[in-house]
Amino acid sequence: MATLYIVATPIGNLEDLSARAARILREAEVIACEDTRKTGRLLERYAIEHKARMVAYHEHNEEKAGHRILELLSWNKSVALCSNAGYPGVSDPGYRVIADAVAAGHKIEVIPGAGAIEPALLSSGLPTSSFVFKGFPPRKAGPRGRFLAEDAQCAHTLIIYESPYRTAALLAQALEVYGDRRAAVCVELTKMFESIYRGWLSELTAQFAETEVRGEVTIVIAGNHPKMIRSRPGEHPLPQRDEEHPGESEAC
């Protein structure tokens, strides 16, 4: 039976491609990728022949390319699906063809690897016992505020992807919605200029209002736990810093 391989690729450091992922990319009859040039550079790094096996699968051709991938699977050809970085289907194209392949009864095999979620969570120093991955927020303030408010009462640590151009706006609105909580801004994870900024939302909001951000951004915000909040929405931040960390998070 042909298999659709979901292959995680490095989010920055090319050394993070696993041996298993490299083997699958060598063996698959077709490689479906978000950007053939970017994936091509990764494959060249590992001396993997690819030019005759690549097809483009991205947000602008998902339906057409998805049908093509399903057709290839029906012809008993194995397909390796990958995005520019991390897992296809997680805030990247891939969900639709994966869902369609499952519905069609094709074999699905996930090849684990790099992603930004766990490195950001662990780098933040915030509770790891439970977390919610929110993906990318809406661009406009109104929908973004509702997006944030959905989890205002949850004790889970929140993980959010954001554009470098909207990082300051996201932090300012998170401060309004959540109050002054512990947070971290992770920039360019696994890359040469990786930077982790930790502090209270009020501090990070002030810092990033005057900081030009370059590169990929993942924001981690503490859940609704008293030891992680020094002021509630609408209140002025307290002057003292509480350095304690809570234990297990409570469920929503």
N, C-alpha and C positions, 0 to 999 in steps of 0.2 A: 504493500500500500504506500502511495506517495505521501510525503509528510510536509506540512507547512511548519518550518522552523522559525520561531520568534527569537531573534538573536540580539542580545544586548551588546552594544558597542561602547567604546570609551567616551566619557563626557569631556575629556580633555587630554589626559596623559595616555598616549597610545600604548603604553606598556600594560594597561589594564584590560586589554583583550585577552580572554581566557584561552587556554590551549584547546579546550573543547570547541569554543566559538570559532577559532581559526580552522579547526578540522572541518566543522560543518560548512564554513564558507568555502573551503577547498572542494568539498565533496558535492555540495548542492548543484543540481543541474541548472538552476536559475537563481540569481540574486536580485531581489526586488528591494530597491532602496529609495530613500527620500531625495537624495541628491547624488547622482552617479559620480560627480567629480569628487565630492568629499569622501564618499565611501571608497572610491577608486584610490585615493591617496592612502587610506588605511590599508587596503588590500595590497598595495605596492609595498608598504612598510613591512608586510609579512610575506612578501614574494608569492602572493596568491594570484594566479591567472584569473582574469575576470572579464575582459573586454567583450568577449563573445557571449557572456552569460547574464549581463545586467539589463534590467528593465527599471524604468522610473515608476515609483509609486509615491505620490505626494498629495497634499490637500487639494490641489487644482485638478487632479485627474483620478481621484479616488474611485469613482464609479467605474470608469472605463478600464483603468488598470486593475481594479479589483476583479472585474469580470475575466480579464485576461489571466490573472493568477489562478482563479478557480478553474478556468479551462485547462491550464497547464497541469493542475493537480488531477483533474479528471483524466488527463492523458498519462497519468502515473509518473509525472515528473516532480521531483522534490524541489521546493522553493524555500530559500532562506530570506526572510523579511527583516530588514533593519532600517533604522532611522539615522539621522545625522549623529545622534548622541543618545546614549541610554537605551531604554526599552521602547520599541515601536508600540504605539497604542496608548502610551502614558504621556499625556500632553503632547503627543506627536501623532502623525497619521499612522493608521494600522488597525484601529478598533473595528472599522467596518468590514475589512476583508477577513479579519480573525473571526468575527461573529458569523459572517457568511460561510466561512470554511467549516466552522463548528456545525452550523445548521445543515450543511451539505454532507456531513458525516466524515469529513476528511480528518486524518490524524494530525494533531497539534502537539508540538514539542517546544517547550520554552528553554532557551539556553541562557542561564542566568549570567549576570555580569554587572557592569558599572551602572550607577544611577545617582542622581543628586539627592534623593530623599534621605537615605540613611546617613551619608556623609554630613549633610547639613544638620540633621537631628543630633548626631553624636558630637559634632563640632560645637554646637550651640551651648552645651552644658545644661540644657533644660531637661525636664523629666522625660524619660524614654519608655515608661511602662505602657503608655497608650498614646497614640497620635492620630491626627486626621490630616490626610493629604488633600489640599483644596485645589491644586492645579493653578491655572492662570485666572485671575479675577477679571471682571469686566473692565473696560477702559474708562467708562464714564462714571462720575462720582455717585450718582443715584443708584444704579445697579450694583456698583462696587460696595456701597454701604450696606445694601441688603445682603449681598454675598458674604460680607464679614459678619453681619448680625446673626446669620443662621447659627453660628457656633459661639455666640457671646456667653452663654451660660454653661458651656461644656468645660470640663476639667482637662480634656485632652490637649496636648501640645499641638499647635497648628503649624502646618508647613505649606507655604505658598510660593509658587513661581511668579516672578514679575519681570517686566521689561526694565532695563537700566534707566530708561527715560521716564518711567512712572514710579520708581522706587520711593522717592520723596513723598509723592502724593499718597501712595499706599500706606506708608508709615504714619503720616499725619492723620489719615482717616481711621486707621487702626487705633490710634491713640484716642480719638473721639469715641469710637464704638466700644472699645474694650477697657478704657482707662489705662493707667500707667502700669504696664506689665513688663516683665522680663522678656527680652527678645534678642535675636541675633540676625544679622544680615551677612549672608555668605556669598562672596563674589568669586567667580572663576574657579570653582571647586576642581581640584586635581591638576590645575594648570600652573604655569610658572609663576603667575602673579596672584595666586590664591590669597584671599584676605577674609578674615572673619572678624566682624564687629559685634561686640556684645554689650548689653547695657539695658537700661529702661527705655521703653518706647519714647518717652519724652526726650531723652538724651539722643537717641538715634534719629528721631525726627529732626531735631535741631542740627545734628551733624550732617545729615544727608540733604538738608535744605540748602547747604552750601558746598556740597561735594558732587563733583561730576563722576557719575558711575559709568564704568566701561566693562562690558562682558556680561556673562550670564549671572543672574541673581536668584538666590533662594532665601526666603525670609522665614524664620522660625519664631513663633510667638507662644509664650506660656499660656496654659489653660486657665480657667477660672478657679484658681486656688489662692486662698488668702496669703500664703507665703510668697506668692509670685506677683502680687498686686500691691502697689503702695498708694494708689488712689483710684476711685471708681470713675466712670464716664461723667464728665462735667465738673469733677472736682479738681482742685489744684494739687499737683504732686506734693507729697510730703517731703521735707528737706532731708530726712535721714534715709540711709540705704539699709535694706534688710538683706543680709547675705545668706540667709538660710535657704535651704532647698527642701521641698516636700518629698515625701516618700511616694507611695503608690497613688496614682491619680484615681479620682472617682469617676464613674460613668456619668453620662449626661442624665 
